[in-house]
Amino acid sequence: MADQLSLLLDSATRFPLPNGLSFSYGTSGFRSDGSVLGSTVHRAGIVAALRSLKTGSTVGLVITASHNPVCDNGVKIADPDGSMMDQSWEPFANALANAPDPNSLAQLVLQFAKDEEIPLGGGQSAEVLLARDTRPTGETLLEAAKQGISSIIGTVAIDMGILTTPELHWMVRCWNNGTKASESDYFAQLSNSFRSLMELAPNDNLNLDTVEKKLIVDGANGVGGFKLEEIKKNITGLEIDVRNTGKEGEGLLNEGCGADFVQKEKFAPCGFGLSDLGIRCASLDGDADRLVFFRLIPNSNNKIELVDGDKILSLFAIFIQEQLRLLEELPARLGVVQTAYANGAATDYIKNLGLEVIFTPTGVKYLHEKALEYDIGLYFEANGHGTILFSKEFLSQLDSVNRELSSKLPGSKKQKAASRLVAVTQLINQAVGDALSGLLLVEAILHNKGWSFQKWCDLYQDLPSRQLKVKVADRTAIVTADAETRVVKPAALQELIDIETAKYTHGRCFVRPSGTEDVVRIYAEAATQDSADSLANSVAQHVNQILGSDIKT
């Protein structure tokens, strides 16, 4: 143990905590200006090493700040199944990241290892897969992570290179499942399953020729753009034009481009213009874990018609439900998981399909956790982050049914439905939301259904909405329940929200404390934009009167 203590102290001394700063681990991991993250990433490497020792499996660590500006960076840890690090470890990660000096850090590590019964001293080996995106601070921070990992005796850091965040999560999952886990394997799985799904389109579908064969993709000048350039080399049946790939002269990461910009601003990203009218377009975010689609509106100064995560979710739900209806021998509990930020029109549409819709608090970790409770769990946030999860039991049953149908009824509607579901399970990234796999699944489903972009857009009309935030002295003064849709404290506030909401057709409003800053977030929707604006402002005034605050848009 003396060797371990000495190694920790020596390593931590090289990465002192910046003065006056504190760091907090959330859904996005740790995130800040890249220039001040050295100590944080170093300590995250220690957390990852301990997590690997605790689980007896390989874990992952990726350096990225996703959709944030290029000057920012961050780090997050992937658990052995490829999902985000278990929430129960976040308090320790926070304590370690903010330890004031090497001695405090070392004592935290030793005490935590004792409490969690984590074997230290090299008696047990551990592995951490590392990756980073294209940010200029990434290389330096990667070295900090390696030194943090190496400060735990017996732990090996394996650098997987420059990857999208979902790629790293996928690799961790495959690595621990004993399946092929290289980047070339990832590319092959996506292209092969996409090809299979395209080939399984019904022969009697008369609308196949109406599906546009061209897709223009905004890569956010991030890592996803040039990865898609590689994938498209093995894609047939779809012409993909990738822009904003991060090449010199194309622009900065996430600046005026990317899924976050497109979804929030509802404007076309840089590099798109009049020549793209009528063509289906998509946008990835900086690390390719968010995806939205759009189409330019004529004579609108680059305004767009947006297809967000809610509508992607709806398309996936329709397709999977259709395949299951052809396979009565394959019973499955299908659940759709959303947050309160999902547009009410989307929720109503999915419920009208006869599907079960469940709400969770805001945050991908909550959505993912709830989706695991189903045979097939679908989740998406409006920002375009989401995926589909299949239980091990369902995958086993599907494999058996597909084998039997392939033997007894080859080429039948039942057999093709089973094969389509198999292809979906291989194409979608079940570890985490993946813009590249999601994009290909959307395209394959549109092809199978013979749907134009317009038909997809017309599934339902979003209700107008408005979001505000109110600065408060103490965000913990507001306590919510029912997946953040109801205020429990202060009790008078919910009564006022109900009174205001009842004034409007299709009115819906909720407030919730921010997870990162002292603001209260307000979401309102109604039949018209004026009504949504009025509802949001009225509720903001009540929050202001009760808590004392400043209203911000």
PELIN-V870288 format. One record per backbone hydrogen bond with DSSP energy under -1.0 kcal/mol. NH is the residue of the N-H (numbers start at 1). CO is the residue of the C=O. E is the energy in kcal/mol with one decimal. If there is no record, write none. Layout:
NH_CO_E + NH_CO_E
This chain:
5_1_-2.5 + 6_2_-2.4 + 7_3_-2.3 + 8_4_-2.3 + 9_5_-2.4 + 10_6_-2.3 + 11_7_-2.3 + 12_8_-2.8 + 13_9_-1.7 + 15_12_-1.5 + 21_18_-1.3 + 26_29_-1.6 + 29_26_-2.2 + 30_75_-2.6 + 32_73_-2.4 + 34_71_-2.4 + 36_33_-1.9 + 41_37_-2.9 + 42_38_-2.2 + 43_39_-2.3 + 44_40_-2.2 + 45_41_-1.9 + 46_42_-1.2 + 47_43_-2.2 + 48_44_-2.7 + 49_45_-2.1 + 50_46_-2.4 + 51_47_-2.5 + 52_48_-2.2 + 53_49_-2.1 + 54_50_-2.7 + 55_51_-2.3 + 56_52_-1.8 + 59_127_-1.8 + 60_78_-2.3 + 61_129_-2.6 + 62_76_-2.5 + 63_131_-2.3 + 68_65_-2.7 + 72_69_-1.5 + 73_32_-2.9 + 75_30_-2.2 + 76_62_-2.0 + 78_60_-2.6 + 79_83_-2.8 + 82_79_-2.5 + 85_77_-1.7 + 89_86_-2.0 + 90_87_-1.7 + 93_89_-2.2 + 94_90_-2.6 + 95_91_-2.5 + 96_92_-2.8 + 97_93_-2.4 + 98_94_-1.5 + 99_96_-1.3 + 105_101_-2.3 + 106_102_-2.9 + 107_103_-2.3 + 108_104_-2.1 + 109_105_-2.3 + 110_106_-2.5 + 111_107_-2.4 + 112_108_-2.5 + 113_109_-2.6 + 114_110_-1.8 + 115_111_-2.7 + 116_112_-2.6 + 118_113_-2.8 + 126_154_-1.9 + 128_156_-2.3 + 129_59_-2.8 + 130_158_-3.0 + 131_61_-1.6 + 132_161_-1.4 + 133_63_-1.8 + 138_135_-1.8 + 141_137_-2.1 + 142_138_-2.3 + 143_139_-1.5 + 144_140_-1.6 + 145_141_-2.3 + 146_142_-2.3 + 147_143_-2.1 + 148_144_-2.0 + 149_145_-2.6 + 150_146_-2.5 + 152_149_-1.6 + 155_152_-1.8 + 156_126_-2.6 + 158_128_-2.9 + 160_130_-3.1 + 163_132_-1.8 + 165_287_-1.4 + 168_164_-1.7 + 169_165_-2.0 + 170_166_-2.7 + 171_167_-2.6 + 172_168_-2.2 + 173_169_-2.1 + 174_170_-2.7 + 175_171_-3.1 + 176_172_-2.0 + 177_173_-1.3 + 179_174_-2.2 + 186_182_-1.9 + 187_183_-2.6 + 188_184_-2.3 + 189_185_-2.6 + 190_186_-2.2 + 191_187_-2.6 + 192_188_-2.8 + 193_189_-2.1 + 194_190_-2.1 + 195_191_-2.2 + 196_192_-2.2 + 197_193_-2.2 + 198_194_-2.4 + 199_195_-2.2 + 200_196_-1.0 + 201_198_-1.3 + 205_202_-1.2 + 208_205_-1.1 + 210_207_-1.9 + 211_208_-1.1 + 215_239_-2.7 + 216_280_-2.1 + 217_241_-2.9 + 218_282_-3.0 + 219_243_-3.1 + 221_244_-3.0 + 222_219_-2.0 + 223_286_-1.2 + 227_223_-1.3 + 228_224_-2.3 + 229_225_-1.5 + 230_226_-1.0 + 231_227_-2.2 + 232_228_-2.7 + 234_231_-1.9 + 235_232_-1.5 + 239_213_-3.2 + 241_215_-2.7 + 243_217_-3.3 + 250_247_-2.2 + 254_220_-2.4 + 255_252_-1.7 + 259_284_-1.3 + 262_258_-2.5 + 263_259_-2.7 + 264_260_-2.0 + 265_261_-2.8 + 266_262_-1.7 + 268_302_-2.8 + 270_256_-2.3 + 272_269_-1.3 + 276_273_-2.3 + 277_274_-1.7 + 279_276_-2.0 + 281_294_-2.2 + 282_216_-2.4 + 283_292_-2.9 + 284_218_-2.8 + 285_290_-1.1 + 288_285_-1.4 + 291_384_-1.1 + 292_283_-1.8 + 293_307_-2.7 + 294_281_-2.5 + 295_305_-1.5 + 297_303_-2.6 + 304_266_-1.5 + 305_295_-2.9 + 307_293_-3.1 + 309_382_-2.1 + 312_308_-1.9 + 313_309_-2.5 + 314_310_-1.9 + 315_311_-2.1 + 316_312_-2.3 + 317_313_-2.6 + 318_314_-2.5 + 319_315_-2.1 + 320_316_-2.5 + 321_317_-2.4 + 322_318_-2.2 + 323_319_-1.8 + 324_320_-2.4 + 325_321_-2.0 + 327_324_-1.5 + 330_327_-2.1 + 335_376_-2.5 + 336_356_-2.9 + 337_378_-3.3 + 338_358_-2.8 + 342_339_-2.0 + 347_343_-1.9 + 348_344_-2.5 + 349_345_-2.1 + 350_346_-2.4 + 351_347_-2.4 + 352_348_-2.2 + 354_351_-1.9 + 355_350_-1.4 + 358_336_-2.7 + 360_338_-1.8 + 367_363_-1.6 + 368_364_-3.1 + 369_365_-1.7 + 370_366_-2.0 + 371_367_-2.4 + 372_368_-1.4 + 373_370_-1.7 + 374_371_-1.6 + 375_333_-1.1 + 376_333_-2.0 + 377_389_-2.6 + 378_335_-2.9 + 379_387_-2.3 + 380_337_-1.0 + 381_385_-2.2 + 384_381_-2.2 + 387_379_-1.6 + 389_377_-3.0 + 391_375_-2.5 + 395_391_-2.4 + 396_392_-2.1 + 397_393_-2.2 + 398_394_-3.1 + 399_395_-2.2 + 400_396_-2.0 + 401_397_-2.7 + 402_398_-2.8 + 403_399_-2.2 + 404_400_-2.3 + 405_401_-2.7 + 406_402_-2.3 + 407_403_-1.4 + 408_404_-2.8 + 409_405_-2.3 + 412_409_-1.9 + 416_412_-2.4 + 417_413_-2.1 + 418_414_-2.4 + 419_415_-2.3 + 420_416_-2.4 + 421_417_-2.0 + 422_418_-2.2 + 423_419_-2.3 + 424_420_-2.3 + 425_421_-2.3 + 426_422_-1.2 + 427_423_-2.2 + 428_424_-2.6 + 435_288_-2.0 + 438_434_-2.6 + 439_435_-2.2 + 440_436_-1.8 + 441_437_-2.0 + 442_438_-2.5 + 443_439_-2.2 + 444_440_-2.2 + 445_441_-2.3 + 446_442_-2.6 + 447_443_-2.0 + 448_444_-2.4 + 449_445_-2.5 + 450_446_-1.1 + 451_446_-2.0 + 456_452_-1.6 + 457_453_-2.5 + 458_454_-2.0 + 459_456_-1.6 + 466_524_-2.6 + 468_522_-2.1 + 469_552_-2.8 + 470_520_-2.8 + 471_550_-3.2 + 472_518_-2.2 + 477_474_-1.7 + 478_475_-1.6 + 479_489_-2.4 + 481_486_-2.4 + 485_482_-1.3 + 486_481_-1.8 + 488_479_-3.3 + 489_479_-1.6 + 493_490_-1.4 + 495_491_-1.2 + 496_492_-1.8 + 497_493_-2.4 + 498_494_-2.5 + 499_495_-1.9 + 500_496_-2.4 + 501_497_-2.7 + 502_498_-2.0 + 503_500_-1.2 + 504_501_-1.7 + 507_504_-1.7 + 508_525_-2.0 + 510_523_-2.0 + 512_521_-2.1 + 514_519_-2.6 + 519_517_-2.4 + 520_470_-2.8 + 521_512_-3.2 + 522_468_-3.2 + 523_510_-2.4 + 524_466_-2.1 + 525_508_-2.5 + 526_464_-1.8 + 527_505_-1.9 + 532_528_-2.3 + 533_529_-2.8 + 534_530_-2.5 + 535_531_-2.6 + 536_532_-2.4 + 537_533_-2.4 + 538_534_-2.4 + 539_535_-2.3 + 540_536_-2.3 + 541_537_-2.0 + 542_538_-1.6 + 543_539_-2.4 + 544_540_-2.5 + 545_541_-2.4 + 546_542_-2.3 + 547_543_-2.9 + 548_544_-2.0 + 550_471_-1.4 + 552_469_-3.2
